[in-house]
Amino acid sequence: MTNESANILSEIHDGVATITLKRPPLNIIDIPMMREMQAAISRFASEAGVKLLILDHVGKAFSAGVSIQDHTPDKVEKMLEEFHGVFHLLRSLNVPTLALVDGMALGGGCELAVFCDMVLASDRATFGQPEIKVGVFPPVAAVLFPHLIGRNKTLELLLSGETISADEAREMGLINKVFPAEGFREQCDKFVAKLASLSGPVLRLTKRAVDAGLRSDFKEALMGVEQIYLRELMKTEDAREGLNSFLEKRAPVWKEK
């Protein structure tokens, strides 16, 4: 089964469901793309026989993040609702999820990749949360990353806005494996084939068992962070200045102390 929309390609083959981001070269995620991803994940959730969901991409980036144009005051609340809707759907899936990253995964693109249960990256992949540089912060990363890499490393990444290599991301526990860019797809195919050869029910139950041992209310935590983002952060002059300066292609002039 293959379904192609404006921004993504979704398909199922031999029990492996794949969503491919296809807005090259940077796969910037806008509200229509978020809605397409939600629709695809919902379809896969209702399909019998799906063992694994893969998030893939075409172009030189997995994704360079969420569209800055969708951060404007008239769109930001709807943007967060739609973007976080993707994560709530991924969280509710009972099959393992896997991101394939052969290029940059920044901002919302980094959140989307790292939110998956496993991440395979090429050695030319990079990861980062540069939102601080435009006067905002990444809500999903603020909730998720402390569980993966601890509070201090999370603060280092989010407060510095630093971009790190795939090897650094693996060493700190953000991703699982790094393969050479040459032959990356072949290595990913082998990894996926191992999982696809296993029992679907056992894969699902194993994921459920691991999640039960790490039970925390992601939905409640993310809703709380959303309120900080919308009711406090987006009311600051510096958030508006950071986003406007990006759109106007100039250096930001921070106004608040």
C-alpha positions in Angstrom: 0.0 0.0 0.0 1.4 3.4 -1.0 -0.1 6.8 -0.4 1.7 9.9 -1.7 0.7 13.4 -0.6 2.2 16.8 -1.1 4.9 16.5 1.5 5.3 12.9 2.5 5.2 9.4 1.0 3.7 6.7 3.2 3.7 3.0 2.4 3.6 -0.5 3.9 5.7 -3.4 2.6 6.0 -6.8 4.2 4.9 -5.5 7.6 7.2 -2.4 7.6 5.4 0.9 7.4 7.4 3.9 6.2 6.8 7.6 6.2 9.3 9.5 4.0 9.6 13.3 4.3 9.8 14.7 0.8 10.3 18.4 0.9 13.9 18.5 -0.2 16.4 19.8 0.3 15.7 20.6 3.9 12.4 19.0 4.6 11.1 22.0 6.6 8.0 20.9 8.5 5.0 23.1 8.1 1.4 22.7 9.3 0.2 20.9 6.2 3.1 18.4 6.5 2.3 17.8 10.2 -1.3 17.0 9.3 -0.2 14.6 6.5 2.1 12.8 9.1 -0.8 12.6 11.5 -3.0 11.0 8.9 -0.4 8.5 7.9 0.4 7.4 11.4 -3.3 7.1 12.1 -3.7 4.9 9.1 -0.8 2.7 10.1 -2.1 2.3 13.6 -5.3 0.7 12.3 -3.5 -1.6 9.8 -3.2 -5.2 10.9 0.2 -6.8 10.4 2.4 -3.7 10.8 5.5 -4.7 12.8 7.6 -1.5 12.5 7.3 2.2 11.5 10.2 3.9 9.9 10.6 7.7 9.5 12.9 8.3 6.5 13.6 11.3 4.2 14.8 12.3 0.8 17.2 15.2 0.3 20.3 16.2 2.2 18.5 16.7 5.5 16.3 14.5 7.6 14.7 17.8 8.5 16.1 21.2 9.4 13.1 21.9 11.6 9.6 23.5 11.8 8.8 26.4 9.5 9.7 29.7 11.2 6.7 31.2 9.3 4.4 28.9 11.4 5.8 30.5 14.6 4.0 33.8 14.0 1.6 34.9 16.8 -1.5 34.0 14.6 -0.2 30.5 13.9 2.0 29.4 16.8 -0.8 27.9 18.9 -2.1 25.9 16.0 1.4 24.9 15.0 2.2 23.5 18.4 -1.2 21.7 18.5 -0.5 20.0 15.1 3.2 19.3 15.7 2.6 17.8 19.1 -0.3 15.8 17.7 2.3 13.9 15.7 4.2 13.0 18.9 1.1 12.0 20.7 0.2 9.6 17.8 3.7 8.2 17.7 3.6 7.7 21.5 0.3 5.8 21.2 1.7 3.4 18.6 2.2 -0.1 19.8 4.9 -1.0 17.2 8.5 0.0 17.4 9.5 3.2 15.5 12.8 3.8 13.8 14.3 7.0 12.3 16.9 6.9 9.5 19.0 10.1 9.4 21.4 10.7 6.6 22.1 14.4 7.0 21.0 17.2 9.4 18.3 16.7 12.0 17.8 20.1 13.6 15.1 21.7 15.7 11.8 20.0 15.3 13.5 17.6 12.9 15.8 16.5 15.7 12.9 16.1 18.0 11.0 14.0 15.5 14.0 11.7 14.8 15.0 11.2 18.4 11.5 10.7 19.6 11.5 7.4 17.7 12.3 4.2 19.7 15.6 3.8 17.7 17.7 6.1 15.5 20.1 4.9 12.8 22.4 7.7 11.4 25.1 8.0 8.9 28.4 9.5 9.9 27.6 12.7 8.1 24.4 13.2 10.1 24.2 16.1 12.6 21.8 16.8 15.4 20.9 19.9 17.3 18.3 22.1 18.9 19.2 25.7 17.8 15.9 27.3 18.9 17.6 29.3 21.6 19.3 31.3 18.9 16.0 32.7 17.7 14.6 33.3 21.2 12.5 30.2 21.8 13.0 26.6 23.1 12.0 23.1 21.9 9.1 21.8 24.0 9.4 18.1 23.0 13.1 18.1 23.6 12.6 19.8 27.0 10.4 16.9 28.0 12.1 14.0 26.2 15.8 14.6 26.4 16.2 14.5 30.2 14.9 10.9 30.1 17.5 10.0 27.4 20.6 11.9 28.3 19.9 13.5 31.8 19.2 17.0 32.9 22.6 18.5 32.5 23.4 17.3 29.0 19.9 18.4 28.0 20.5 21.9 29.3 23.9 22.0 27.6 22.3 21.2 24.2 19.2 23.4 24.6 21.0 26.4 26.1 23.9 26.4 23.7 22.0 25.5 20.6 25.0 23.5 19.6 25.0 21.1 16.6 26.7 17.8 17.4 27.9 15.0 15.2 26.3 11.6 14.9 29.1 10.0 16.9 28.6 12.6 19.7 24.9 11.9 19.7 25.5 8.2 20.0 28.0 8.6 22.8 25.5 10.6 24.9 22.6 8.2 24.2 20.5 10.3 21.8 20.8 7.7 19.0 21.5 4.1 18.6 23.9 3.4 15.7 26.2 5.2 13.3 27.0 3.8 9.9 29.4 5.1 7.2 27.5 7.3 4.7 28.8 5.0 2.0 26.6 2.0 2.3 24.3 3.6 4.9 21.1 2.4 3.2 22.3 -1.1 2.9 23.2 -1.2 6.6 19.8 0.2 7.5 18.1 -2.4 5.3 19.9 -5.2 7.2 18.9 -3.7 10.6 15.3 -3.4 9.5 15.3 -6.9 8.0 16.3 -8.4 11.3 13.4 -6.7 13.1 10.9 -7.5 10.3 11.9 -11.2 10.5 10.6 -11.4 14.1 7.2 -11.9 15.6 5.0 -8.8 15.3 3.1 -9.5 18.5 6.3 -10.1 20.4 7.8 -6.9 19.1 4.8 -5.0 20.2 4.7 -6.6 23.6 8.4 -6.1 24.2 7.9 -2.4 23.5 4.9 -2.3 25.8 6.9 -4.0 28.6 9.8 -1.6 28.3 7.5 1.4 28.3 5.6 0.1 31.3 8.9 0.1 33.2 9.6 3.7 32.3 6.0 4.9 32.7 5.7 8.7 32.9 2.9 10.9 31.8 4.4 12.4 28.6 1.1 13.9 27.6 0.7 15.8 30.8 4.3 16.9 30.8 4.2 18.2 27.3 0.9 20.0 27.9 2.6 21.8 30.8 5.5 22.8 28.6 3.1 24.0 25.9 1.6 26.5 28.4 5.0 27.8 29.3 5.7 28.2 25.6 2.5 29.9 24.6 1.5 31.9 27.7 5.0 33.0 28.7 7.7 32.5 26.1 5.7 33.8 23.1 4.7 36.9 25.1 8.4 38.0 25.4 9.9 40.7 23.2 12.9 38.5 22.6 10.9 35.6 21.2 9.3 37.9 18.7 12.7 39.6 17.9 14.4 36.2 17.4 11.8 34.9 15.0 11.5 38.2 13.2 15.3 38.6 12.8 15.4 35.1 11.2 12.7 36.0 8.7 14.3 39.3 8.0 17.8 37.6 7.6 19.6 39.8 10.2 21.2 39.3 13.5 18.8 39.4 16.5 19.0 42.4 18.9 17.8 41.0 22.3 15.7 43.5 24.2 15.1 42.0 27.5 17.4 41.5 30.5 
